Amino acid sequence: MTGQGQGGGFAEAAARCAVAFLPAQPPRAGKIGLWRPDGGPLPDPCAGPLPDPCAGPEGASVPRGATVRGHAEAPGAAGGVEAGELTIARRHGGGARSRTVPALLLPLAEAIPLLVRARHDPVADPAAACWGAATLHALHLAARGRLLPGLTPDDTDAWRAGPLDPEDIAHLRAIAAAMPAEAYPVPLPGHRPLQLHDPVTLVRRYVDAVADTLPRTPAAALVAGGAFATGAAQHLPGARDWAAEVAAGADAGVRLSLRLDLAPHQLFDVREEGGPGEADERRAAAAVLQVHSRTDPTLVADARDLWEDMGPDHFGPRSRVDTLLALRRAARVWNPLARLLERPVPDVLPLGEEELYDLLGAVAPRLGAAGVAVHWPKELARGLTATAVLRPAPGSAADGFGFFDTRELLQFRWQLAMDGAPLTEAEMDTLAEAHRPVVRLRDRWVLVDPGLVRKARKRELGYLEPAEALAATLRGTAEVDGEQTQVVPLGALAALRGRLTTQVPPLPQPPGLRATLRDYQRRGLTWLDTMTSLGLGGCLADDMGLGKTVTVIALHLHRKPTEPVLVVCPASLLGNWQRESERFAPGVPVRRFHGAGRSLDGLDGGFVLTTYGTLRSSAAQLAARRWAWVVADEAQHVKNPRSSTAKALRAIKAPARIALTGTPVENNLSELWALLDWTTPGLLGPLKTFRALHAREVEGGEQPEAAERLARLVRPFILRRKKSDPGIAPELPPKTETDHPVALGREQAALYQAVVRETLARIETAEGIARRGLVMKLLTALKQICNHPAQYLKEAAPGLAARSGKLELLDELLDTILAEGGFTLVFTQYVGMARLLEKHLATRGIPTQLLHGGTPVAERERMVDRFQSGQEPVFLLSLRAAGTGLNLTRAGHVIHYDRWWNPAVEEQATDRAYRIGQDRPVQVHRLIAEGTVEDNIAQLLGAKRALADAVLSGGESALTELSDAELADLVSLRRAG
């Protein structure tokens, strides 16, 4: 060989020798002879190990499953390479001369690896390369399972290669044609005058010899009991008939096919030819038997022509016998073919409906695997499809409907089409009456699935309410009889889908608006106008600070409703709505329906502002009025559909409902359902059904297509833009977010470990609600300890300094920020902790103000004004009471003293400062107790951000379902380093 490596030395020298094959009986006893036509020395078998054929040289292609090392020795092999002689013959004039030359004789098991390597050796002798090519093809045949058992003439077990495809035969003939005279120099024994082997016959015998060698391993011998497994000859005289049939199948010069004819009466008279019981209308088709030549694929004839000597002349004298043998084998795969063997001429097989259905199903592939192809008529149409269509019910309005008026129903039915063209009612009637797998439609034979016939017979699927129909239309599919089916809307519903899914140019800025709308705000205005004009609701879910309020004000100026617009918002936003309405639309009346003396008398359009608390207490009064539309600001307040707030909001009727929120999904998809079931009732179906069809799959995160399916349904009803989206808010300054790990103090660490140890012991013996309550109590206690021991111990007059790592870091941060003249928002979820911070900072002389849930509305507004005017540099805020709605762009720093369990809530709080109007960089500081539950939870929050984008998993309550071991791992204190 050309390089040293495994099999170098002897293998390299052997490749330069001429190679001859010496056939024997049984075939596995054949040998390979190495000789030198130039009389040079033969290679030394001791020069190196024999190669492994499965680790051949670069470029060799040894098929998987064709391992050839380690076989039992063939009889007469004498255990490996032998020195000997070869009698070789050369043509000389009109005859041949023989001479004896030295040679090395190798058993096939030892020669195969050498020949595989020689096939790709550029300096190998041409004879070695040719036999190497034959070896590789034999290995490929074995890897493809092309091995047939049989018997030699003396009834010895032997494997053969087969059946061979025409491509295999052509390939082996090409190898034989390329062989030089040195590849087959050994004369046929016992022939006078001398006669050489035919190269094609010799290559075929060699391939059979390789096939007979490969399966014979010690392991195979244990399984098969010897026959066809060991190298020793096994005489099996009782298997001659079986071997003859196998041999006939392997050597058959023909293969079969069935040509389906769908008009069998044109071929024969079924009553005369079919036999008893076959002459009825159940005859659906006929199969015409065709015969193909294996050696010449261009030769094909009907079996009748072959029997009547009208077929091509080159099929050979055994063609009828081969056809019957092949037909008998095919009948084992599909029993109806046995009826052809009973006919004088096996030409045409009448087929019943069930038999034709079998061929349409699994039988055709099985026949194909057995070598019998099935040919369908070229004109057969297969493009028959069914879709579920939605259209206005007969007698309903043709120009649309109000989606909150459920009296208008839509007709849901099957519509069949051929090659995309809908069938008429008469054509579907024809299909419904069909009793055959094929029918005649539009002058064509059409292949009919039984399921399509059932749909043609039962076209009507019932009636849907508008919201259900719209949901199916937007999804594009609906479940019918347990299967997902494509849904096609017609008429007004199709037009509505087009309006919802087609992007239209943004509306111009409405007259009277004293503000310049940004491009994305004009697109939001256009979207709101589309939804409200269609009588549909929607959720404007822009990030906090992107101007949802001014967009709604612009919508009012554009549409000019005659009825007032009701705005429901948190108490902290009443002043913001009033100020922005008076500023941007000074001509539009604004009234507060809040506090003592509130009244709805004398309303004349404009905005009516109320709070969620007032909504609950005055639900009947508000529900009795007519409203142009209802706006729910910070609509996440109604994410629980069973709450009194959500029920009161649902009781107010209006032609359109608008939800405003920066976080349409905070914890789970049930919140999204609650929002959209208010804005567009019925769109997502009942909550239980929604959870089963969408929420579980999406929240599990294992089926991305489920999230896409849900997004396709809700996308027209939610407009979501983020500050980070390209082109949304390019003027916003950069935002930097930093996590500050803080070590616990000694007192904190001792408290933390004691609480973990004691509470986990109680949790291990608790179950159900009691266990979940203990878990929540544990988590709350640990977060309070991380904040400050005084908060957990509820100390009335604590000494705060040097007891909390977080408090020490807060002091450092505030010192630096105040020294630079900065302003800061400090958020905590605990009012008690906020009061401790207020006392502590007061002792340090740092002016602060504290906003929490109990702060009156008027005082909130004054606090915001004082901070924005620069009077108070540090603003302490309760996360629940101040995490939404406030405009605090004076702040350049936002400090989250403790972590909320949902990143969306934290981002809302950060957006009090990072919003339109902010002109300085914003730095966000998150204080995290190192090695604690806070640290572990921080690593889990990243996944929840993805749910807000893809459409979220469980919140804090999900932690109560952790196992005892998982919970212990979550809360255990980990020491740094």
Stockholm file with secondary structure:
# STOCKHOLM 1.0

chainA/1-977         MTGQGQGGGFAEAAARCAVAFLPAQPPRAGKIGLWRPDGGPLPDPCAGPLPDPCAGPEGASVPRGATVRGHAEAPGAAGGVEAGELTIARRHGGGARSRTVPALLLPLAEAIPLLVRARHDPVADPAAACWGAATLHALHLAARGRLLPGLTPDDTDAWRAGPLDPEDIAHLRAIAAAMPAEAYPVPLPGHRPLQLHDPVTLVRRYVDAVADTLPRTPAAALVAGGAFATGAAQHLPGARDWAAEVAAGADAGVRLSLRLDLAPHQLFDVREEGGPGEADERRAAAAVLQVHSRTDPTLVADARDLWEDMGPDHFGPRSRVDTLLALRRAARVWNPLARLLERPVPDVLPLGEEELYDLLGAVAPRLGAAGVAVHWPKELARGLTATAVLRPAPGSAADGFGFFDTRELLQFRWQLAMDGAPLTEAEMDTLAEAHRPVVRLRDRWVLVDPGLVRKARKRELGYLEPAEALAATLRGTAEVDGEQTQVVPLGALAALRGRLTTQVPPLPQPPGLRATLRDYQRRGLTWLDTMTSLGLGGCLADDMGLGKTVTVIALHLHRKPTEPVLVVCPASLLGNWQRESERFAPGVPVRRFHGAGRSLDGLDGGFVLTTYGTLRSSAAQLAARRWAWVVADEAQHVKNPRSSTAKALRAIKAPARIALTGTPVENNLSELWALLDWTTPGLLGPLKTFRALHAREVEGGEQPEAAERLARLVRPFILRRKKSDPGIAPELPPKTETDHPVALGREQAALYQAVVRETLARIETAEGIARRGLVMKLLTALKQICNHPAQYLKEAAPGLAARSGKLELLDELLDTILAEGGFTLVFTQYVGMARLLEKHLATRGIPTQLLHGGTPVAERERMVDRFQSGQEPVFLLSLRAAGTGLNLTRAGHVIHYDRWWNPAVEEQATDRAYRIGQDRPVQVHRLIAEGTVEDNIAQLLGAKRALADAVLSGGESALTELSDAELADLVSLRRAG
#=GR chainA/1-977 SS CCSCSTTTTHHHHHHTSEEEEECCSSGGGCEEEEECTTCCCCCCGGGSCCCCGGGCCTTCCCCTTCCCTTCCCCTTCCSSCEEEEEEEEEEETTEEEEEEEEEEEEEHHHHHHHHHHHHTCTTSCHHHHHHHHHHHHHHHHHHTTCEEEEECTTSBEEEEECCCCHHHHHHHHHHHHHCCGGGSCSBCTTCSSCCBCCHHHHHHHHHHHHHHHTTCCHHHHHHHCSTTTSSSCCBCGGGHHHHHHHHHHHHCSEEEEEEEESCGGGTCCHHHHSCTTCCSTTEEEEEEEEEEESSCTTCEEEHHHHHTTCSCGGGCTTHHHHHHHHHHHHHHHSGGGHHHHTSSSCCEEEEEHHHHHHHHTTHHHHHHHTTEEEECCTTCBCCEEEEEEEEECTTSCSSCCCTTCTTCCEEEEEEEEETTEECCHHHHHHHHTCCSSEEEETTEEEECCHHHHHHHHSCEEEEECHHHHHHHHHHSEEEETTEEEEEEECTHHHHHHHHHHSCCCCCCCCTTCCSCCCHHHHHHHHHHHHHHHTTCCEEECCCTTSCHHHHHHHHHHHHCCSSCEEEEECGGGHHHHHHHHHHHCTTSCEEECCSTTCCCTTCCSSEEEEEHHHHHHTHHHHHTSCCSCEEEETGGGGCSTTSHHHHHHHTSCCSCEEEECSCSCSSCHHHHHHHHHHHSTTTTCCHHHHIIIIIHHHHHTSCHHHHHHHHHHHGGGEECCCTTSTTTCTTSCCEEEEEEEECCCHHHHHHHHHHHHHHHHHHTTCCHHHHHHHHHHHHHHHHHHHHCHHHHHTCSSCCCTTSCHHHHHHHHHHHHHHHTTCCEEEEESCHHHHHHHHHHHHHTTCCEEEECTTSCHHHHHHHHHHHHTTSCSEEEEEHHHHSSSCCCTTCSEEEESSCCSCHHHHHHHHTTTSSTTCCSCEEEEEEEETTSHHHHHHHHHHHHHHHHHHCCCCCGGGGGGSCHHHHHHHHCCCCCC
#=GC SS_cons         CCSCSTTTTHHHHHHTSEEEEECCSSGGGCEEEEECTTCCCCCCGGGSCCCCGGGCCTTCCCCTTCCCTTCCCCTTCCSSCEEEEEEEEEEETTEEEEEEEEEEEEEHHHHHHHHHHHHTCTTSCHHHHHHHHHHHHHHHHHHTTCEEEEECTTSBEEEEECCCCHHHHHHHHHHHHHCCGGGSCSBCTTCSSCCBCCHHHHHHHHHHHHHHHTTCCHHHHHHHCSTTTSSSCCBCGGGHHHHHHHHHHHHCSEEEEEEEESCGGGTCCHHHHSCTTCCSTTEEEEEEEEEEESSCTTCEEEHHHHHTTCSCGGGCTTHHHHHHHHHHHHHHHSGGGHHHHTSSSCCEEEEEHHHHHHHHTTHHHHHHHTTEEEECCTTCBCCEEEEEEEEECTTSCSSCCCTTCTTCCEEEEEEEEETTEECCHHHHHHHHTCCSSEEEETTEEEECCHHHHHHHHSCEEEEECHHHHHHHHHHSEEEETTEEEEEEECTHHHHHHHHHHSCCCCCCCCTTCCSCCCHHHHHHHHHHHHHHHTTCCEEECCCTTSCHHHHHHHHHHHHCCSSCEEEEECGGGHHHHHHHHHHHCTTSCEEECCSTTCCCTTCCSSEEEEEHHHHHHTHHHHHTSCCSCEEEETGGGGCSTTSHHHHHHHTSCCSCEEEECSCSCSSCHHHHHHHHHHHSTTTTCCHHHHIIIIIHHHHHTSCHHHHHHHHHHHGGGEECCCTTSTTTCTTSCCEEEEEEEECCCHHHHHHHHHHHHHHHHHHTTCCHHHHHHHHHHHHHHHHHHHHCHHHHHTCSSCCCTTSCHHHHHHHHHHHHHHHTTCCEEEEESCHHHHHHHHHHHHHTTCCEEEECTTSCHHHHHHHHHHHHTTSCSEEEEEHHHHSSSCCCTTCSEEEESSCCSCHHHHHHHHTTTSSTTCCSCEEEEEEEETTSHHHHHHHHHHHHHHHHHHCCCCCGGGGGGSCHHHHHHHHCCCCCC
//
